Amino acid sequence: MLAARGFGGLSMRTVAAELGASTGLLTHYFPAKRDLVAHALDLLAERAATRERRVAPPGLARLRAVLLDIIPIDDAAVASNRIWVSSWDPALADPVLGADHAARYAASRDKVSGIITEAQELGELPPGDPAQTAAAVMSFALGLVVQALLDPPAFPAERQVALLDAYLAQLISARTAS
């Protein structure tokens, strides 16, 4: 439901109807829409944490695999990214949801920073602040997510992968320049 309608289309009434239940029954478990939204985000985070991921050796190959798991290049990734992106609006309006999102994105940057450190130690990426590079890498990936979701014909899976590979090549070329 969230993948199709986003958080803007989420209401207690529509969820109750989708479940074939009364709004009263739903409010017994979720007293307010904010509680329903928080539960939906927790479920999405849990599914994201437990879903199967690409496996790759340490370094640049692992960084590429992690980024391929983020960008919307298949139906499952499109659906989950549609939910995440649509959740930004409620997260911007609610300080608790916003803090939860900020923590999730910080954890992602930390994970990517560790992978970048591996790639630097292997000589695949230039030395530098891995946290700064991770912030740039994640900003690129999330920007690609938004563009692909808003204009799928212009950003089919093949183009997304090509753009990702070109971005990684620029990171590598910075190694030879330094």
C-alpha positions in Angstrom: 0.0 0.0 0.0 2.8 2.4 0.9 4.7 1.6 -2.3 1.7 2.4 -4.4 0.3 5.4 -2.5 3.1 6.7 -0.3 2.7 8.1 3.1 0.5 10.9 1.8 -2.1 8.3 0.8 -1.9 6.5 4.1 -4.8 7.1 6.4 -6.4 5.1 9.2 -9.4 4.6 7.1 -7.6 3.3 4.0 -5.4 0.9 6.0 -8.5 -0.4 7.9 -10.3 -0.9 4.5 -7.2 -2.7 3.1 -7.2 -5.0 6.1 -11.0 -5.6 5.9 -11.2 -4.2 9.5 -12.9 -1.3 11.2 -11.1 1.9 11.9 -11.9 1.3 15.6 -10.0 -2.0 15.5 -7.0 -0.4 13.9 -7.0 2.5 16.4 -6.9 -0.1 19.2 -3.4 -1.0 18.0 -2.4 2.3 16.5 -4.0 5.2 18.4 -2.8 7.8 15.9 -1.6 7.9 12.3 1.9 8.8 13.6 2.0 5.4 15.5 1.0 3.6 12.2 3.7 5.5 10.3 6.3 4.7 12.9 5.3 1.0 12.8 5.5 1.0 9.0 9.0 2.5 9.1 10.2 0.0 11.7 8.9 -2.8 9.6 10.6 -1.4 6.5 13.9 -1.0 8.4 13.6 -4.6 9.7 12.9 -6.0 6.2 15.8 -3.9 4.8 18.2 -5.2 7.5 17.3 -8.8 6.9 16.9 -9.0 3.2 19.5 -10.8 1.1 22.4 -8.7 0.0 25.0 -9.0 -2.7 28.2 -10.6 -1.5 31.5 -9.1 -2.6 35.1 -9.1 -1.4 36.4 -6.2 0.7 37.1 -2.9 -0.9 35.7 -1.3 -4.0 33.8 -4.4 -5.1 32.0 -4.4 -1.7 31.2 -0.7 -2.0 29.7 -1.3 -5.5 27.6 -4.2 -4.1 26.3 -2.1 -1.3 25.3 0.7 -3.6 23.7 -1.7 -6.1 21.6 -2.9 -3.1 20.4 0.7 -2.6 19.5 2.0 -6.0 16.1 1.0 -7.6 17.2 -1.5 -10.3 14.6 -4.2 -9.6 11.0 -4.2 -8.6 11.7 -4.9 -4.9 14.2 -2.0 -4.7 11.8 0.3 -6.5 9.0 -0.6 -4.0 11.2 -0.1 -0.9 12.7 3.1 -2.2 9.3 4.5 -3.0 8.3 3.9 0.7 11.6 5.4 2.0 11.4 8.5 -0.1 7.7 9.0 0.6 8.5 8.7 4.3 10.7 11.8 4.2 7.7 14.1 4.4 6.4 12.7 7.7 9.9 12.5 9.0 10.5 16.1 8.3 7.3 17.0 10.1 7.8 14.8 13.2 11.0 15.3 15.3 11.0 11.7 16.6 10.5 10.2 13.1 13.1 12.6 11.8 15.6 11.6 14.5 15.0 7.9 13.6 15.7 8.6 10.0 18.8 10.6 10.8 20.1 7.7 12.8 19.4 5.2 10.0 21.2 7.4 7.5 24.1 7.9 9.9 24.4 4.2 10.3 24.5 3.7 6.5 27.2 6.3 6.2 29.2 4.6 9.0 28.9 1.3 7.2 30.0 2.8 3.9 32.8 4.6 5.7 34.2 1.3 6.9 34.0 -0.1 3.4 35.8 3.0 2.0 38.5 2.5 4.7 39.0 -1.1 3.4 39.3 0.2 -0.1 41.8 2.8 0.9 43.9 0.2 2.8 43.8 -2.0 -0.3 45.0 0.9 -2.4 41.8 1.0 -4.5 40.8 4.5 -3.3 42.9 7.5 -2.5 43.7 8.4 1.1 41.4 10.9 2.7 38.6 11.2 5.2 36.4 8.0 4.8 33.5 9.7 6.5 33.6 12.6 4.1 33.8 10.2 1.1 31.0 8.1 2.5 28.8 11.2 2.8 29.5 12.0 -0.8 28.9 8.4 -2.0 25.6 8.2 -0.1 24.5 11.6 -1.4 25.2 10.3 -4.9 23.2 7.1 -4.3 20.2 8.8 -2.8 20.2 11.4 -5.5 20.1 8.6 -8.1 17.3 6.9 -6.2 15.2 10.1 -6.3 15.8 10.7 -10.0 15.1 7.0 -10.9 11.9 7.0 -9.0 10.6 10.3 -10.4 11.7 9.6 -14.0 11.9 5.8 -14.5 12.1 6.1 -18.4 15.1 8.3 -18.1 16.8 6.1 -15.5 16.3 2.4 -16.3 18.3 -0.1 -14.4 21.1 -0.2 -17.0 21.6 3.5 -16.9 21.6 3.6 -13.1 24.3 0.9 -13.0 26.3 2.8 -15.7 26.1 6.0 -13.7 27.1 4.2 -10.5 30.1 2.7 -12.3 31.1 6.1 -13.7 30.9 7.6 -10.3 33.1 4.9 -8.8 35.5 5.3 -11.6 35.8 9.0 -10.7 36.6 8.0 -7.1 39.3 5.7 -8.4 40.7 8.3 -10.8 41.1 10.6 -7.8 43.6 7.9 -6.5 45.8 8.3 -9.6 45.6 12.1 -9.4 46.7 12.1 -5.7 
